[in-house]
Structures are given as C-alpha cells and as structure tokens.
Amino acid sequence: MVNDSSYLQYRRIGLAVQRQLERDQEKTLAAPDICVKDDLPQRQSIPLSDDQDLAAHRPSHNRNSADSNEASLHGDQDHDGSLTTIPTRHSQRTALGHALTGIHARDRTTREGKGSKVFVVGWEGEDDPLNPRNYSTITRVGLTLVLASISFVVTAASSIDTAIIPQAAAEFGVSEVVESLATGIYLAGFAAGAVFAGPFSETFGRNLVYIVTLLGFMIFIMASALSPNIGAQLAFRFIAGFFGSTPLTCAGGSISDLWDPLEKTYGFPNFAIAGFGGPVLGPVVGSYIGVGDIPSWRWTEWIMLIAGGLVLTLIILFQRETYPPLLLKWKAQHFRRITGDDRFRSEIEITKTTLWSRLKIALQRPFLLTGEPIVLLMALYLTVLYIILFTFLDGYTFIFSDTYGTNQGLTNVIFVAMFVGIALALLLVPFVYKKTKQNLESNRSEKGTHIHPEVRLWYAMLGGAPAIPISLFWMGWTAYPSVSIWSPIIASTVFGYGLICIFLSSYMYIIDAYEIYAASALTFVTVTRYLAAAGMTVVGIPFYKNVGVHWTLTILACISLLLTPIPYVLYKYGYLIRRRSKYAVDTA
C-alpha cells in the first residue's frame, strides 16, 4: 500500500472479503459437520453408566463465560444416554474455512510446518473481480499505457544524450567518442539492473518496485544534469540506468497479470509500441537542445527528470497493483483480521520464499538457459537489432547531416520516421489475433487450452524479419546527394516496422515457450542485448567515419540477412526444439 491507488485497492479487497464472509457464512449452517474433520475429534458419542456423573464430562467453568474458548468442547446428552460433542466457535470458524468460495483447506507439508491446517486463499472462481485479468478492458488498457509511459521515459533517457554529444563534449573538454559513453554506460546500467528488478517485484509487488526505482532514476538523472565533469556524468548515468531497468524485466510480468494468453496478442503490442518509442523518440525530444532556444545540453536530463515526475504521479494516483500473489496475500490478511483465524494464508505466505533465495535464482538461472537454442537465437537476433538501433543514434549524423547537409536538430527529428514504422505494426494485430484464436480453439479440442508458442512468430514472419536487411541495404545505397532525402527516410520507416515486429515475436514467443522460466530467459536476453549495444555505441562513430555510411550499413544488412530465417525455422521446427528442452513447455 505504497500509493493512493494501491491503498484504495487494499481497502476494496477488504470490503470484498467482508461481503464474501457475509454471503458464504450461510453455508456453514447448512453443513455443520465439515468443521470437525480438521483439528477436532469427529462428532462422537461417549457411553455413560447409570452412576456416572455427567458433570465429570462437562467443563467446570460457566457455559456462558468467555464462552467456551476456541478449542473447548461441550457435552450434551443424547436420547440414548450418551454424551455427544458439538462444535464450538473454533470449529465453526473451521467450517467457515471449508465453506468459503476460493478457499482450499489442506494440511501443511513438512517443509511448511507439517501438522497444522491451513486455508489457502485463492480467487473466487474465474470471474473474481479482484483478479486483474477481470478488470474492464478500458481499465486494463489504461494500466498498460501507464506501464508503457514508464518504459518510454527510461528508454528515452538512454538515447536523448546522443542529440547533444557535440555540446557536452565541448563543455567537458573530451572527444565526441568519449562523450558517447554517456549512452553506452547508461545501457550497461540497464543490463546490470535487469537481474535484480524481477526478484524484487516478486517479493514486494510491482507498484512498490516501479515507484522506488523511478525515484532512484529521477535522483541520478538530476545528478547527471548537475555533473561537474565527464567522470561524474558517466557514474550518475550508470546508476540512473540501473534504476531505470525495471520496466525492461517487470513490465512483461505486469502485462501477463492483466491479459490472458489470447488477449495478450493485442495487450502486449499496446505496451511495446508505445514503450518502444522511447529510444527512437529520445533524440527527437533533444533535437534542438543546445542549438536552439535552450542553449544548455543539460536540459536533456532536466526534461527526462520532469517526464519522470509526471509518470511517477500517474503511478501513484492511478496504477493498481497487479501481482496476483501479493493481491491474494492482502486478501488473506483481511480474512485473518475479520475472522480472527490465523490459518487463512496466501500461497506465498505459506512457502515463505525469501528475497535472497529469489535473487540467487535470478542470478543463476539465466545462465543455465544459455544452452537453450530458442533463447540463444532470440538473444542473438535482438542483440544485432539493438546494435544497429543504437549505432543509428550516432550514424544518423553521417547518413543525413554529412550527405544532405541537414542541421543537428533536423537530423534528430528524422528519427520520427522510424517511429512511424513502429506504429504501422498495429495494422498486424487483427490478423495475428485471428490466427492466435484459431490456434487456441484447435488446441483446446486436442490438448487443454494452451496456445502453441510458435503462433507468436507471426509478427516477425509478416515482413518483420526481411524488413531489416531490406531497409539497411536501401538506406545504405540510396544515401547519396543525388538521391532524394526521402529515400533513406522511408527506409528508416521500414526498419522501425521490422524492429518492433521482431521484438514482439521474440518476447511473446519466449514467454509462452518457457512459462515459469520466462523471467530468467528474458533476463538473459535483456542483459546480453544491452551489454552489446552499450559497447557498440562507443565504436559507432569510428565505424561510420572510417568505413563509411554505405559499407557500414551493408555490413549490418548482411549480418541481419543471416538472421532472417530464424522466425520461419522456429515456426516450423520450434516444437521439436521445445520437446527436447529441459525448461521449455511441450504443447505439441
């Protein structure tokens, strides 16, 4: 309950629990014997001899006093002269635990403390309004867009500094290559922080982690704006990236909290397309800083600080907690408070997995998945794409400014064309949704309700994969003064389309293919692609300067061309790879 929205949500859960108790309590009256199966003897008759005193079998205290503490039994004489035990308030509460909808009564395992009964708190069926997947569509879209806004801010901060490299380098007295480290070191911070964000969100909930890390991001972005030298700027940018990495690993979990596997077909693009605008539009935001009415390059950081503050306000006021285990923990707390029965527990309260144990898994398991062909291929694919994307941040100067004479501000504005291509991927959503629904319906009749993960590859197969090499060859060999500037601009639009399509397919495919291991797989993919991109931002300027625009883009196009068959091969043979995998699910 760290923000206003979560506090109100906690209160609503309490009211829902109160209503459920009032509604389901009648069930205990209809079945009074189910209580004694737990921790009380079965209802039994004790034969009495003629000279036995019934009082010897009665408690000595007054029947109306403290009324029979919760563990006491009272004796009543049946018509046949025997003493019969009847339930007291404790056993009535036990009956209530059995009767409540969504409560599973069971014994603790040895690891959990064997011997005592526990009432495991769950959802009241598939339509429980407390379950985030049952929020209204408008509410879920709104929550998804808030997540996208977090992603937009932290990823825009990764690229906005590239818009003012000449000004910042001049002020600090360093070369532009050294100043480009401000972007590279931020991406390295992304890679480092991605390992820790997931375990923290699974311990404290999504909202607390989003709020705390966004605060940390804002503090160190402000520190970067106040940096007195290049060393301080790089240090603060690294820490800002560390805190800003949260949506890269946690947002996928939040999307899964809100959308079921079929709905995710349009829910995840809503997040990814809006959120992916960050690294592409970052240079646009900073395009005329340092060369226009805002003379200081430091305003790139101030703008990110202001944007972070606006997003933080949205989270505090509107973002609900979506992590189901935490919501069930809150629900269990209300059951214990209202009933006074300590046996009501959520699953995470019973297992008591510590933060340290989650961190150990988060640190170790991603490297256990390095032998997984699917993970390796997707990591390689996204790494190459991010290398291309972040070298574009430096390369656009050579592609447009040196070739067509565009000024620094206009060169950065051209990145809008790439975002247009990203947005065009929305046109594929209806078709991919139709294919996913067909797959779900056919699979339901054969083997449960799973979606074959390979259906997620449609985004990449529908032109996304070939769009990357096509756009790079196109841009590289039409960037001549004699050719219209619109030719490389349109080529960058095609690149944006291919980029988001491959990103969508890769993430959704990994999530469905690895399920409980998806977080570890995505962590590995995130760490590798951002570390590689961090290194390439430094060599980007020498690469374009020494090799030239045409051959630089040709080399990148050839590398991406080698990767183009990946989605098609996985679509046809992915089920065989998953069948032989130790960690992937087998839904074939």
ChimeraX attribute file (.defattr): number of C-alpha atoms within 10 A of each C-alpha:
attribute: neighborCount
match mode: 1-to-1
recipient: residues
	/A:1	16
	/A:2	13
	/A:3	19
	/A:4	15
	/A:5	19
	/A:6	21
	/A:7	15
	/A:8	13
	/A:9	19
	/A:10	19
	/A:11	16
	/A:12	14
	/A:13	21
	/A:14	20
	/A:15	14
	/A:16	16
	/A:17	18
	/A:18	15
	/A:19	12
	/A:20	15
	/A:21	19
	/A:22	10
	/A:23	12
	/A:24	15
	/A:25	18
	/A:26	13
	/A:27	14
	/A:28	20
	/A:29	13
	/A:30	10
	/A:31	13
	/A:32	17
	/A:33	16
	/A:34	18
	/A:35	25
	/A:36	19
	/A:37	14
	/A:38	18
	/A:39	14
	/A:40	17
	/A:41	13
	/A:42	15
	/A:43	13
	/A:44	11
	/A:45	16
	/A:46	14
	/A:47	14
	/A:48	15
	/A:49	10
	/A:50	8
	/A:51	6
	/A:52	10
	/A:53	10
	/A:54	16
	/A:55	9
	/A:56	8
	/A:57	14
	/A:58	15
	/A:59	13
	/A:60	8
	/A:61	10
	/A:62	10
	/A:63	11
	/A:64	7
	/A:65	8
	/A:66	9
	/A:67	12
	/A:68	17
	/A:69	11
	/A:70	14
	/A:71	12
	/A:72	16
	/A:73	20
	/A:74	15
	/A:75	18
	/A:76	16
	/A:77	15
	/A:78	12
	/A:79	7
	/A:80	9
	/A:81	15
	/A:82	17
	/A:83	20
	/A:84	16
	/A:85	19
	/A:86	18
	/A:87	24
	/A:88	20
	/A:89	15
	/A:90	20
	/A:91	24
	/A:92	20
	/A:93	19
	/A:94	27
	/A:95	24
	/A:96	24
	/A:97	29
	/A:98	22
	/A:99	24
	/A:100	21
	/A:101	17
	/A:102	17
	/A:103	21
	/A:104	16
	/A:105	19
	/A:106	13
	/A:107	15
	/A:108	16
	/A:109	13
	/A:110	8
	/A:111	8
	/A:112	14
	/A:113	12
	/A:114	10
	/A:115	11
	/A:116	13
	/A:117	17
	/A:118	22
	/A:119	25
	/A:120	23
	/A:121	26
	/A:122	22
	/A:123	17
	/A:124	15
	/A:125	10
	/A:126	10
	/A:127	11
	/A:128	14
	/A:129	15
	/A:130	19
	/A:131	20
	/A:132	21
	/A:133	21
	/A:134	16
	/A:135	16
	/A:136	11
	/A:137	13
	/A:138	9
	/A:139	16
	/A:140	20
	/A:141	18
	/A:142	14
	/A:143	23
	/A:144	25
	/A:145	19
	/A:146	21
	/A:147	27
	/A:148	24
	/A:149	26
	/A:150	27
	/A:151	27
	/A:152	29
	/A:153	26
	/A:154	29
	/A:155	27
	/A:156	24
	/A:157	34
	/A:158	27
	/A:159	28
	/A:160	28
	/A:161	26
	/A:162	27
	/A:163	28
	/A:164	27
	/A:165	22
	/A:166	18
	/A:167	19
	/A:168	24
	/A:169	18
	/A:170	12
	/A:171	13
	/A:172	15
	/A:173	13
	/A:174	14
	/A:175	13
	/A:176	19
	/A:177	18
	/A:178	15
	/A:179	25
	/A:180	27
	/A:181	25
	/A:182	28
	/A:183	27
	/A:184	28
	/A:185	29
	/A:186	29
	/A:187	33
	/A:188	25
	/A:189	25
	/A:190	29
	/A:191	26
	/A:192	21
	/A:193	25
	/A:194	27
	/A:195	27
	/A:196	21
	/A:197	26
	/A:198	27
	/A:199	24
	/A:200	19
	/A:201	22
	/A:202	20
	/A:203	20
	/A:204	13
	/A:205	22
	/A:206	25
	/A:207	23
	/A:208	20
	/A:209	22
	/A:210	25
	/A:211	19
	/A:212	15
	/A:213	21
	/A:214	25
	/A:215	19
	/A:216	18
	/A:217	27
	/A:218	25
	/A:219	16
	/A:220	23
	/A:221	28
	/A:222	21
	/A:223	19
	/A:224	25
	/A:225	21
	/A:226	15
	/A:227	18
	/A:228	12
	/A:229	14
	/A:230	20
	/A:231	12
	/A:232	15
	/A:233	22
	/A:234	22
	/A:235	18
	/A:236	26
	/A:237	31
	/A:238	27
	/A:239	23
	/A:240	32
	/A:241	30
	/A:242	27
	/A:243	28
	/A:244	32
	/A:245	30
	/A:246	30
	/A:247	28
	/A:248	24
	/A:249	22
	/A:250	24
	/A:251	22
	/A:252	21
	/A:253	20
	/A:254	23
	/A:255	21
	/A:256	19
	/A:257	17
	/A:258	26
	/A:259	22
	/A:260	13
	/A:261	19
	/A:262	16
	/A:263	15
	/A:264	17
	/A:265	22
	/A:266	18
	/A:267	22
	/A:268	21
	/A:269	23
	/A:270	20
	/A:271	23
	/A:272	24
	/A:273	22
	/A:274	20
	/A:275	26
	/A:276	24
	/A:277	25
	/A:278	26
	/A:279	24
	/A:280	30
	/A:281	25
	/A:282	29
	/A:283	29
	/A:284	23
	/A:285	22
	/A:286	28
	/A:287	26
	/A:288	23
	/A:289	23
	/A:290	22
	/A:291	16
	/A:292	10
	/A:293	8
	/A:294	13
	/A:295	12
	/A:296	15
	/A:297	23
	/A:298	20
	/A:299	17
	/A:300	27
	/A:301	23
	/A:302	18
	/A:303	19
	/A:304	24
	/A:305	22
	/A:306	14
	/A:307	19
	/A:308	23
	/A:309	16
	/A:310	14
	/A:311	22
	/A:312	22
	/A:313	14
	/A:314	17
	/A:315	26
	/A:316	19
	/A:317	13
	/A:318	17
	/A:319	23
	/A:320	23
	/A:321	25
	/A:322	23
	/A:323	22
	/A:324	20
	/A:325	18
	/A:326	21
	/A:327	22
	/A:328	23
	/A:329	20
	/A:330	20
	/A:331	27
	/A:332	27
	/A:333	19
	/A:334	21
	/A:335	23
	/A:336	14
	/A:337	13
	/A:338	13
	/A:339	15
	/A:340	11
	/A:341	15
	/A:342	13
	/A:343	19
	/A:344	27
	/A:345	25
	/A:346	23
	/A:347	17
	/A:348	16
	/A:349	16
	/A:350	17
	/A:351	14
	/A:352	10
	/A:353	12
	/A:354	11
	/A:355	15
	/A:356	12
	/A:357	11
	/A:358	17
	/A:359	17
	/A:360	12
	/A:361	14
	/A:362	22
	/A:363	17
	/A:364	13
	/A:365	17
	/A:366	21
	/A:367	14
	/A:368	13
	/A:369	20
	/A:370	15
	/A:371	11
	/A:372	18
	/A:373	15
	/A:374	24
	/A:375	23
	/A:376	16
	/A:377	17
	/A:378	25
	/A:379	22
	/A:380	16
	/A:381	24
	/A:382	21
	/A:383	21
	/A:384	18
	/A:385	24
	/A:386	20
	/A:387	21
	/A:388	24
	/A:389	20
	/A:390	26
	/A:391	22
	/A:392	22
	/A:393	25
	/A:394	26
	/A:395	24
	/A:396	19
	/A:397	21
	/A:398	19
	/A:399	26
	/A:400	24
	/A:401	17
	/A:402	15
	/A:403	16
	/A:404	18
	/A:405	14
	/A:406	16
	/A:407	15
	/A:408	20
	/A:409	21
	/A:410	15
	/A:411	22
	/A:412	29
	/A:413	19
	/A:414	22
	/A:415	24
	/A:416	20
	/A:417	20
	/A:418	23
	/A:419	25
	/A:420	17
	/A:421	22
	/A:422	25
	/A:423	19
	/A:424	17
	/A:425	21
	/A:426	16
	/A:427	9
	/A:428	15
	/A:429	17
	/A:430	12
	/A:431	12
	/A:432	19
	/A:433	19
	/A:434	13
	/A:435	15
	/A:436	24
	/A:437	18
	/A:438	14
	/A:439	19
	/A:440	20
	/A:441	14
	/A:442	15
	/A:443	17
	/A:444	13
	/A:445	9
	/A:446	11
	/A:447	11
	/A:448	12
	/A:449	15
	/A:450	19
	/A:451	24
	/A:452	21
	/A:453	26
	/A:454	23
	/A:455	21
	/A:456	27
	/A:457	24
	/A:458	24
	/A:459	24
	/A:460	25
	/A:461	21
	/A:462	16
	/A:463	15
	/A:464	27
	/A:465	26
	/A:466	19
	/A:467	25
	/A:468	29
	/A:469	26
	/A:470	19
	/A:471	23
	/A:472	27
	/A:473	20
	/A:474	23
	/A:475	25
	/A:476	23
	/A:477	16
	/A:478	19
	/A:479	23
	/A:480	19
	/A:481	12
	/A:482	9
	/A:483	12
	/A:484	12
	/A:485	17
	/A:486	11
	/A:487	15
	/A:488	25
	/A:489	21
	/A:490	18
	/A:491	24
	/A:492	26
	/A:493	24
	/A:494	29
	/A:495	31
	/A:496	30
	/A:497	27
	/A:498	30
	/A:499	26
	/A:500	27
	/A:501	30
	/A:502	28
	/A:503	22
	/A:504	22
	/A:505	23
	/A:506	25
	/A:507	22
	/A:508	23
	/A:509	24
	/A:510	23
	/A:511	24
	/A:512	21
	/A:513	27
	/A:514	23
	/A:515	15
	/A:516	13
	/A:517	18
	/A:518	23
	/A:519	23
	/A:520	25
	/A:521	30
	/A:522	25
	/A:523	25
	/A:524	25
	/A:525	26
	/A:526	22
	/A:527	24
	/A:528	19
	/A:529	23
	/A:530	26
	/A:531	22
	/A:532	18
	/A:533	26
	/A:534	27
	/A:535	19
	/A:536	20
	/A:537	29
	/A:538	23
	/A:539	16
	/A:540	22
	/A:541	20
	/A:542	14
	/A:543	18
	/A:544	22
	/A:545	13
	/A:546	10
	/A:547	12
	/A:548	16
	/A:549	23
	/A:550	19
	/A:551	16
	/A:552	18
	/A:553	25
	/A:554	19
	/A:555	16
	/A:556	19
	/A:557	22
	/A:558	16
	/A:559	15
	/A:560	22
	/A:561	17
	/A:562	11
	/A:563	19
	/A:564	21
	/A:565	14
	/A:566	17
	/A:567	27
	/A:568	16
	/A:569	10
	/A:570	20
	/A:571	18
	/A:572	10
	/A:573	12
	/A:574	19
	/A:575	20
	/A:576	12
	/A:577	14
	/A:578	22
	/A:579	14
	/A:580	12
	/A:581	17
	/A:582	12
	/A:583	18
	/A:584	23
	/A:585	19
	/A:586	18
	/A:587	16
	/A:588	15
